[in-house]
């Protein structure tokens, strides 16, 4: 992978950098922990309805790191800081690739259900329930895929990093319209109460990269200035790294409803506590830092010579090989299903 480092020097030798290292997230993935609640509500009834299956693809994200003077409350200057920001986006992927990935994940999900003795009931049983017909749906993908745009998907609401995403259902299936925090509507619980069988939904979030960050505070006790006088020299550093490891993120889950919910609900879930990470380069890192961002970086570096603080931003595009990307995501989703179904 290509490396790029931007260093900012300031009056106190404050530096900031944004690098494209190679964190894989493998250690977190190896733990393979899951979380669950009321699993017996599902395992005790092998006939279920499947209401919603979705894969959300994160296609743009950012991360940052900030190093500040730890001596702030002992005479340190609050303006001493170094900040690194790394923005990354996925390119080179078309709608057909994402739809195919979703369809294969759905097929794998159904195979796991069948292997464990579950029968997915015909949707007509739900459609006969009045409350179910009051639930709104969305067409897939959501938002619509725009082949003319350089960006895939839309900025996610309430995302701290302004992540961009797009969500797919299996071909021919709609998406349930969920609340802003992905909660099912009231009528979903009413329908579950009437159905007499668990209503299952599954959702997965696939990230195209793995971010790492690091900060440091360092003193050179032997430094001297141009006049030969001893001068303690302080360095603040911050860095963010990007690896091409594909991951299914924690929180991806199988959820099931059997009643209207509430404090004593017997509904539950099985979710990932650790990410499923598939390492390896599936594309090429391209430095796409805009001229505007470079100008801001330069100004921040100049200003830092007087203020004691600086920041640097780097923009990277991962131009994917569609076949490699698809294989990595399909492998990650298959492993996610395996971990979730191990609880059933």
MOBEL-V979318 format. One record per helix or strand of 3 or more residues. SS is the DSSP state (alpha for helix, beta for strand). FROM is the first residue (numbers start at 1). TO is the last residue. If there is no record, write none. Layout:
# MOBEL-V979318
ss=SS from=FROM to=TO
ss=SS from=FROM to=TO
This chain:
# MOBEL-V979318
ss=alpha from=26 to=31
ss=beta from=34 to=37
ss=alpha from=40 to=43
ss=beta from=47 to=68
ss=alpha from=72 to=74
ss=beta from=81 to=91
ss=alpha from=95 to=115
ss=alpha from=124 to=127
ss=alpha from=132 to=134
ss=beta from=164 to=168
ss=alpha from=186 to=195
ss=beta from=198 to=207
ss=beta from=210 to=220
ss=beta from=233 to=243
ss=beta from=246 to=248
ss=beta from=253 to=257
ss=beta from=268 to=272
ss=beta from=276 to=278
ss=beta from=283 to=287
ss=alpha from=291 to=307
ss=beta from=309 to=320
ss=alpha from=322 to=341
